[in-house]
C-alpha cells in the first residue's frame, strides 16, 4: 500500500479525471516549393494579357521586392502614426492592475482558519447533535475533532497508515469514525477521547453511519459492503461482483442501503436479511462508475450520478429508473461530462446535479425539465442544499464556495480564502456557517449570514 495517494483520491473519489491535453494547433506555413514555378513565369507578362499556367489562370501579378525593408523605410512608414502619451491613456476598464490581482488572491472571507493539518485536507463533517464540532481528515494520516467557534482541538485521531479520507460523527455525536485509504477504520469516543474499536478492510471507498443507531457501513475496493455494530464489532458483509463499491447511503428508514458500483450497477440492499432487493443495470442503468448518491426525505427516491455524464432518478420501492438527466445530450462517450455530486431540495420539488466541467444544473423533479444552468469557473466537487430554503451551495476546484438561489438560478454569494481546490465542505442546519476542507492544508469556517443575503 503506497503512502499518501493524493492523486488516487483526487482521480477516483473527488472526480478530477485527468484528460490528456489536446495537440496544439499548427500554424499554417507557405511551402516555398509551391510558389517557385509560378513566380518564374511572371517576368514576361505584359499589359492586361491573361497567361495560363498549367490549368490555372493568372489574373494579376504582384512584384516582390528583392530586399527586406530597412530601418529608414520602417521609420518613414511610421512617420504619420499618432502615438498617444502613456500618461493619457484614458479608461482602463476591463484591465486589472497588479495590486488588484494581488488583493484578489489574498482575499479571505473566512471567520476562522484551522491549520493543524500538514497536508491536503480531504474531508470534513459537522456533529449532527449540536453542529458545534467539526472533524477533518487529511493527507498527514490524521483526523482532528475541533470546535467550530474557536478552532480548539478536542481530539487528535492518530495511528492511521495512510491518508484519512473519511471522518464522520455518529447520529448522536458521541462517536466519531475515521478511515484511511488503506482500509484501517477507527472509532473514537469523543467525550473521553478514547479509541474504542478498530478494524481493517481492503482499500476503502466510503464510510457511513446509520441514521439512528451505532452501526457503521463501509464500501471497499473489492466490491464488498461491510456493516458493524459498534463497539461490539458484530459484522455482516454484503457481497457482489468483484468491482469497487464506489458510493453508498443508508436510507432514512434505516432498513435499506443503496450502493453504487464501478461497473455502473446500483443495488438496494436489505440490511437485516442481507440480500439485494433491487439491482439496476443494463440499458436503464449507468454505463460508468457511480460517483454520488442522494435520497429524498422519506427515502422513496434516490438520485445517482456517474462518470457517464448522467444522473438517474430511481424509485426505491420498485427499483425502476423513472428519470434520466444530462446536460450533454447524446454526445459520444468520450465527450461526456462526469457528474460529481447530486442532491434533493428540502423545500421545493427540485434536484441539483453538479458536473465536472463546472455546470450546476437545476431540474424540476415533477417534469424533469432543466430549470437553470449555473456556470462555474472550474469543476464542481460537491453540492449541498440548505435545510429550510431553496439555496444550494457548491465548492469548486478554483477554491471558492458559492451559494445559488435555485428558484432564479442567480448567484447569491461567493466566498474566497483558500489558495487551492476545495475538496469537501458542509453547511450547518441553520445555514449560518459553512466549513470547508482544501488542498492548501487548511479547513476554514465561513459565516454565511452576510448583509448581501
Residue pairs with C-beta under 8 A, 6 or more apart in sequence:
1 161
1 162
1 181
1 182
1 203
3 161
3 162
4 119
4 139
4 141
4 162
4 163
5 162
5 163
5 181
6 119
6 120
6 139
6 163
8 181
9 122
9 163
9 165
9 181
10 16
10 423
11 17
11 18
12 246
13 122
13 165
13 205
14 340
14 381
14 423
15 291
15 307
15 338
15 340
15 356
15 379
15 381
16 356
16 379
16 397
16 421
17 307
17 338
17 356
37 53
38 53
38 56
38 58
39 64
41 51
41 53
41 58
42 58
42 61
45 51
45 58
45 61
50 57
50 58
50 59
51 58
52 58
69 77
96 104
104 416
105 419
107 416
107 417
108 416
108 417
109 415
109 416
109 417
109 446
110 415
110 417
110 444
110 445
110 446
111 445
111 446
111 447
112 148
112 149
112 150
112 151
112 444
112 445
113 151
113 417
113 442
113 443
113 444
113 445
114 134
114 136
114 144
114 146
114 151
114 442
114 443
114 444
114 445
115 441
115 442
116 144
116 146
116 153
117 136
117 138
117 139
117 140
117 142
117 144
117 441
117 442
117 443
118 138
118 139
118 140
118 441
119 138
119 139
119 140
119 163
119 441
120 138
120 139
120 163
120 420
120 423
120 438
120 439
120 440
120 441
121 136
121 137
121 138
121 139
121 423
121 424
121 437
121 438
121 439
121 441
121 442
121 443
122 137
122 138
122 139
122 163
122 164
122 165
122 423
122 424
122 437
123 136
123 137
123 164
123 165
123 166
123 167
123 423
123 424
123 437
124 134
124 135
124 136
124 137
124 167
124 424
124 425
124 426
124 435
124 436
124 437
124 443
125 134
125 135
125 167
125 168
125 169
125 426
126 133
126 134
126 148
126 169
126 426
126 428
126 435
127 133
127 134
127 135
127 169
127 173
127 190
128 169
128 171
128 172
128 173
129 169
129 172
129 173
130 173
131 148
131 428
131 429
131 430
131 433
132 147
132 148
132 149
133 145
133 146
133 147
133 148
133 154
133 169
133 173
133 190
134 145
134 146
134 147
134 148
134 426
134 435
134 443
134 445
135 143
135 144
135 145
135 146
135 157
135 167
135 168
135 169
135 176
135 178
136 143
136 144
136 146
136 167
136 437
136 443
137 143
137 163
137 164
137 165
137 166
137 167
137 178
137 180
138 163
138 164
138 437
138 441
139 163
140 163
141 158
141 160
141 161
141 162
141 163
141 164
141 180
142 156
142 157
142 158
142 160
142 164
143 156
143 157
143 160
143 164
143 167
143 176
143 178
144 153
144 155
144 156
144 157
145 153
145 154
145 155
145 156
145 157
145 176
145 188
145 190
146 152
146 153
146 154
147 154
148 433
148 435
148 445
151 445
154 190
154 193
155 176
155 188
155 190
155 193
157 164
157 167
157 176
157 178
157 186
157 188
157 195
159 184
159 186
159 195
159 198
160 178
160 180
160 182
160 184
160 186
161 180
161 182
161 184
162 180
162 181
162 182
162 184
163 180
163 181
164 178
164 179
164 180
165 179
165 180
165 181
165 204
166 177
166 178
166 179
166 204
166 206
166 207
167 176
167 177
167 178
167 179
168 176
168 177
168 207
168 208
168 209
169 175
169 176
169 190
169 209
170 176
170 177
170 209
170 214
170 230
171 209
171 210
171 211
171 212
171 213
173 190
174 189
174 190
174 191
175 187
175 188
175 189
175 190
175 196
175 214
175 230
176 187
176 188
176 190
177 185
177 186
177 187
177 188
177 207
177 209
177 216
177 230
178 185
178 186
178 187
178 188
179 185
179 186
179 204
179 207
179 218
180 204
181 203
181 204
182 200
182 203
182 204
183 200
183 201
183 202
183 203
183 204
183 220
183 221
184 198
184 199
184 200
185 198
185 199
185 200
185 201
185 204
185 207
185 216
185 218
186 195
186 197
186 198
187 195
187 196
187 197
187 198
187 216
187 230
187 231
188 194
188 195
188 196
189 196
196 230
196 231
197 228
197 230
197 231
197 233
199 228
199 233
199 235
201 218
201 220
201 224
201 226
202 220
202 221
202 222
202 224
203 220
203 221
203 222
204 218
204 219
204 220
204 221
205 218
205 219
205 220
205 221
205 244
205 245
205 246
205 247
206 218
206 219
206 245
206 246
206 247
206 248
207 216
207 217
207 218
208 216
208 217
208 218
208 248
208 249
208 250
208 257
209 215
209 216
209 217
209 250
210 216
210 217
210 250
210 254
211 250
211 252
211 254
212 254
213 254
214 229
214 230
214 231
215 227
215 228
215 229
215 230
216 227
216 228
216 230
217 225
217 226
217 227
217 248
217 250
217 257
218 225
218 226
219 225
219 226
219 244
219 245
219 246
219 247
219 248
219 259
220 226
220 244
220 245
221 244
222 242
222 244
223 239
223 240
223 241
223 242
223 243
223 244
223 245
223 261
224 237
224 238
224 239
224 240
224 245
225 237
225 238
225 240
225 245
225 248
225 257
225 259
225 269
226 235
226 236
226 237
226 238
227 235
227 236
227 237
227 238
227 271
228 234
228 235
236 271
236 274
238 257
238 259
238 269
238 274
238 276
240 259
240 261
240 265
240 267
240 276
241 261
241 263
241 265
243 261
243 262
243 263
244 261
244 262
244 289
245 259
245 260
245 261
246 260
246 261
246 262
246 289
246 290
246 291
247 259
247 260
247 290
247 291
247 292
247 293
248 257
248 258
248 259
248 260
248 293
249 257
249 258
249 293
249 294
249 295
249 302
250 256
250 257
250 271
251 257
251 258
251 295
251 299
251 302
251 316
252 295
252 297
252 298
252 299
253 299
254 271
255 270
255 271
255 272
256 268
256 269
256 270
256 271
256 277
256 299
256 316
257 268
257 269
257 271
258 266
258 267
258 268
258 269
258 293
258 295
258 302
258 304
258 314
258 316
259 266
259 267
259 269
260 266
260 286
260 289
260 290
260 291
260 293
260 304
260 306
261 267
261 289
261 290
262 289
262 290
263 281
263 289
264 281
264 285
264 286
264 287
264 288
264 289
264 290
264 306
264 308
265 279
265 280
265 281
265 285
265 286
266 278
266 279
266 280
266 281
266 285
266 286
266 290
266 302
266 304
266 312
266 314
267 276
267 278
267 279
267 280
268 276
268 277
268 278
268 316
268 319
269 275
269 276
269 277
270 276
270 277
277 319
278 316
278 318
278 319
279 319
280 312
280 314
280 319
280 321
284 312
284 320
284 321
285 312
285 321
286 304
286 306
286 308
286 310
286 312
287 306
287 308
287 310
287 333
288 306
288 307
288 308
288 336
289 306
289 307
290 304
290 305
290 306
291 305
291 306
291 307
291 338
291 339
291 340
291 341
292 304
292 305
292 339
292 340
292 341
292 342
293 302
293 303
293 304
293 305
293 342
294 302
294 303
294 342
294 343
294 344
295 301
295 302
295 303
295 316
295 344
296 302
296 344
297 344
297 346
299 316
300 315
300 316
300 317
301 313
301 314
301 315
301 316
301 344
302 313
302 314
302 316
303 311
303 312
303 313
303 314
303 342
303 343
303 344
303 351
303 353
304 311
304 312
304 314
304 342
305 311
305 339
305 340
305 341
305 342
305 353
306 312
306 338
306 339
307 336
307 338
307 339
308 333
308 336
308 338
309 326
309 327
309 328
309 331
309 336
309 337
309 338
309 339
309 355
310 324
310 325
310 326
310 339
311 324
311 325
311 326
311 339
311 342
311 351
311 353
312 321
312 323
312 324
312 325
313 321
313 322
313 323
313 324
313 325
313 351
313 365
313 368
314 320
314 321
314 322
315 322
323 368
325 351
325 353
325 361
325 363
325 368
325 370
327 337
327 353
327 355
327 359
327 361
327 370
327 373
328 335
328 336
328 337
337 355
337 356
337 357
337 359
338 355
338 356
339 353
339 354
339 355
339 356
340 354
340 355
340 356
340 379
340 380
340 381
340 382
341 353
341 354
341 380
341 381
341 382
341 383
341 394
342 351
342 352
342 353
342 354
342 383
343 351
343 352
343 383
343 384
343 385
343 392
344 350
344 351
344 365
344 385
345 351
345 352
345 365
345 385
345 390
345 392
345 406
346 385
346 386
346 387
346 388
347 388
347 389
347 390
348 390
348 406
348 407
349 364
349 365
349 366
350 362
350 363
350 364
350 365
350 371
350 390
350 406
351 362
351 363
351 365
352 360
352 361
352 362
352 363
352 383
352 385
352 392
352 406
353 360
353 361
353 363
354 360
354 361
354 380
354 381
354 382
354 383
354 394
355 361
355 379
355 380
356 379
356 380
357 379
358 375
358 376
358 377
358 378
358 379
358 380
358 396
359 373
359 374
359 375
359 376
359 380
360 373
360 374
360 375
360 376
360 380
360 383
360 392
360 394
360 404
361 370
361 372
361 373
361 374
362 370
362 371
362 372
362 373
362 374
362 392
362 404
362 406
362 409
363 369
363 370
363 371
364 371
371 406
371 409
372 406
372 408
372 409
373 409
374 394
374 404
374 409
374 411
376 394
376 396
376 398
376 402
377 396
377 398
377 400
378 396
378 397
378 398
378 421
379 396
379 397
380 394
380 395
380 396
380 397
381 395
381 396
381 397
381 421
381 422
381 423
381 424
382 394
382 395
382 422
382 424
382 425
383 392
383 393
383 394
384 392
384 393
384 425
384 426
384 427
385 391
385 392
385 393
386 392
386 393
386 427
386 431
387 429
387 430
387 431
388 431
389 431
390 405
390 406
390 407
391 403
391 404
391 405
391 406
391 412
391 431
392 403
392 404
392 406
393 401
393 402
393 403
393 404
393 425
393 427
393 434
394 401
394 402
394 404
395 401
395 402
395 422
395 423
395 424
395 425
395 436
396 402
396 421
396 422
397 421
397 422
398 421
399 416
399 417
399 418
399 419
399 420
399 421
399 422
399 438
399 440
400 414
400 415
400 416
400 418
400 422
401 414
401 415
401 422
401 425
401 434
401 436
401 446
402 411
402 413
402 414
402 415
403 411
403 412
403 413
403 414
403 448
403 453
404 410
404 411
404 412
405 412
412 453
413 448
413 450
413 452
413 453
415 434
415 446
415 448
417 444
417 446
418 436
418 438
418 439
418 440
418 442
418 444
419 438
419 440
420 438
420 439
420 440
421 438
421 439
422 436
422 437
422 438
423 437
423 438
423 439
424 436
424 437
425 434
425 435
425 436
425 437
426 434
426 435
427 433
427 434
427 448
428 434
431 448
432 447
432 448
432 449
433 445
433 446
433 447
433 448
434 445
434 446
434 448
435 443
435 444
435 445
435 446
436 443
436 444
436 446
437 443
438 444
